[in-house]
Amino acid sequence: MAERSFKAEVERLKIGDGEVFEGEGILAVTKALLQSGVAYVGGYQGSPISHLMDVFADASELMAGLGVHFESSASEATAAAMLAASVNYPLRGAVAWKSVVGTNVASDALSNVASGGVTGGALIIVGEDYGEGSSIMQERTHAFAMKSQMWLIDPRPSLPVLVDMVEQGFALSEASNTPVMLELRVRACHMTGSFVARDNRRPPLTVAQAAQSPNRDTSRIVLPPANFLHEVEKIEKRWPAGIKYVQDHRLNEHFGTEQDDIGIIVQGGLFNSLNRALELIGLSDAYGNAKLPVYVLNVTYPLIPDEVQAFCAGKRAVLIVEEGQPEFIEHELNTLVRRANLDTRIAGKDMLPRSGEYTADVIRQGVAKFLRAHAPERAPVEVAAEAPALPPTAVPQRPAGFCTGCPERPIFSAMKLVQKDIGELHVSADIGCHLFSILPPFHIGNTTMGYGLGTAGASAFKPEGKRAVAIMGDGGFWHNGLTSGIGNAVFNQDDNLTIIVDNGYSAATGGQDILSSKAKTPQRSTNNPIEKAVRGVGITWAKTRTRTYDVAGMRDAIRDALTSPEKGPKVLVAQSECQLNRQRRIKPQIAKAIKSGQRVVRERFGVDPDTCTGDHSCIRLSGCPSLTIRANPDPLRQDPVAHVENSCVGCGVCGEVSHAAVLCPSFYKAEVISNPNRADRIRQRLRGWVIGALQRRSARQIAARAF
Ligand SMILES: O=C(O)C(=O)Cc1c[nH]c2ccccc12
């Protein structure tokens, strides 16, 4: 079950010619695929296109009805390899993933498909996870487009442009036999707008029909001598064909005035931010009517020499607004300007920062600096920056962390307890929610090398005496960890422990189902146990613990694995459902039950302030956001006491941790009963009497001793 359901929105994907579609960028992209006669769609979820994959999944019935094949790929490499269907056949195919990490994963297949070239349009939709809010290394997809010769579309964020660029992307791919990448930043994915729709088109040839009459051409296969031919073809045929298509169909756009001695070139995806920056300094309006010429690169690779030359001719200086580094476009512009014998000065990274997201504010400062250097009469008056109302240090950092009730927290609490016994461990971490273990209060995890690579990250460690620990999520495990981690550990006779965090979903990417998920879905095979898979590749020490909240049990299992005399890689599967998904799943059920008058019992935990000593060791071993502190109600004690807030979901880990660590008895469990029955009411009344009597007695005793 995914984080968001798009069931209602995908109904709108059925609209036809002339109707107006309103909605999010990712829905517009999906509609554009259907309007383009796409024959197959695949991909792997990851921010910022996780929800695009969810839209595809929710639209899969509609796609099937149109004869479009859809699948959720096992990894980005799988998705990229799927594009093979467009090599020999005039089939349009689209795949999606998170870049740059997914592109790294996919790059073997991408190089192959880019070498042999395609007959049917091949579109790779990459979610560019760069900038504020990103969760990955800051790199550019642009480098991949350059190195493999794939065209890169970076559309201006506007729904009609997104739709047009999907459709043009297929046509460009076919005209130049080259795969095309379409880069979507998070803001483009979720911006809302409208566009005039066209009818959905059934693919002229379906994948099923193509399979009926196979067609092969060995010159498309990457093997000598064809691979050498591919390189020549790329240069002599595909490159000029790509440039011609972009130019003939005017994929790049012009805004603002025509004649001027300065101008700005911008990556399409940054246009809205640039325009806002210009508006702030009085050089544009909300509609993009800029007071200087702006050349918008909806296609950032390749650049179109004639267009660049025409734009730069007669201009003293041109600013290129290009996010990230290296500044590939700036370098290329300099080359093109030089080759055309123009005197235009290309400004770029000398005006704008080399790193970080180009927000409207960053661009505003860069444009102002550019104007001061090259058109001072139009530069905004410099005003001293106002001191922020709050100094940045006064705002507490709030990095993402484990959710309330997260089943992964007790695994790390248990690891801390094990470390108390056998000392610090080397822990090779992975990608996924479990990486939050590196933060306080756990401080567990030394490195992360990539998705599903936790075990591989520990493989150089051939310990004597003390085993290393690797962490891997169920998502990473099925993505590649089974082979690149577990299989490798078996083959190389490792002696480490891998803890596989099996929370039932690919949780970090938005709760999608995977092979070992418990949910039964009609179109997918689930309930394939991880333990069975690891035993299948030769692991003999494999255990599954089905309740991670049992901290003492987890602690003992981890200690066993680290101290067992048995040699060989060990795998501990730690199972409990992702709490975020669990709450999503059960909340509507609970609400329905309460509404229909059924008796529903919910558990909450709490801390008895009279018993709490205020030493907070429970917090240091848990880190649950709902376990916090509050002022000590006892006027004679100053230390704040531990306190469980109402966001508690009743996982019980705080109590279990206190018990396993022999901390204190101050945790209690309360039952919140909705629609109580007669027995509940009688019990409650009895309790009220007893407690009331005791409280009155205590009040009398206090009053008797009072001065
Ligand atoms: O959903 C995200 O943001 C992720 O980082 C997950 C992810 C999806 N595909 C990947 C490939 C390499 C590393 C992480 C991911």
The ligand as an SDF file (V2000), in Angstrom:
LIG
                    3D

 15 16  0  0  0  0  0  0  0  0999 V2000
   13.3110    7.0230   -2.1560 O   0  0  0  0  0  0  0  0  0  0  0  0
   14.4460    7.4700   -2.0190 C   0  0  0  0  0  0  0  0  0  0  0  0
   14.6020    8.6940   -1.8480 O   0  0  0  0  0  0  0  0  0  0  0  0
   15.6420    6.5930   -2.0470 C   0  0  0  0  0  0  0  0  0  0  0  0
   16.7140    7.0660   -1.7460 O   0  0  0  0  0  0  0  0  0  0  0  0
   15.5150    5.1690   -2.4680 C   0  0  0  0  0  0  0  0  0  0  0  0
   16.1830    4.7230   -3.6970 C   0  0  0  0  0  0  0  0  0  0  0  0
   15.5320    4.3260   -4.8260 C   0  0  0  0  0  0  0  0  0  0  0  0
   16.4470    3.9080   -5.7170 N   0  0  0  0  0  0  0  0  0  0  0  0
   17.6850    4.0240   -5.2080 C   0  0  0  0  0  0  0  0  0  0  0  0
   18.9140    3.7260   -5.7570 C   0  0  0  0  0  0  0  0  0  0  0  0
   20.0480    3.9520   -4.9770 C   0  0  0  0  0  0  0  0  0  0  0  0
   19.9220    4.4750   -3.7060 C   0  0  0  0  0  0  0  0  0  0  0  0
   18.6900    4.7600   -3.1630 C   0  0  0  0  0  0  0  0  0  0  0  0
   17.5540    4.5390   -3.9320 C   0  0  0  0  0  0  0  0  0  0  0  0
  1  2  2  0
  2  3  1  0
  2  4  1  0
  4  5  2  0
  4  6  1  0
  6  7  1  0
  7  8  2  0
  7 15  1  0
  8  9  1  0
  9 10  1  0
 10 11  1  0
 10 15  2  0
 11 12  2  0
 12 13  1  0
 13 14  2  0
 14 15  1  0
M  END
$$$$
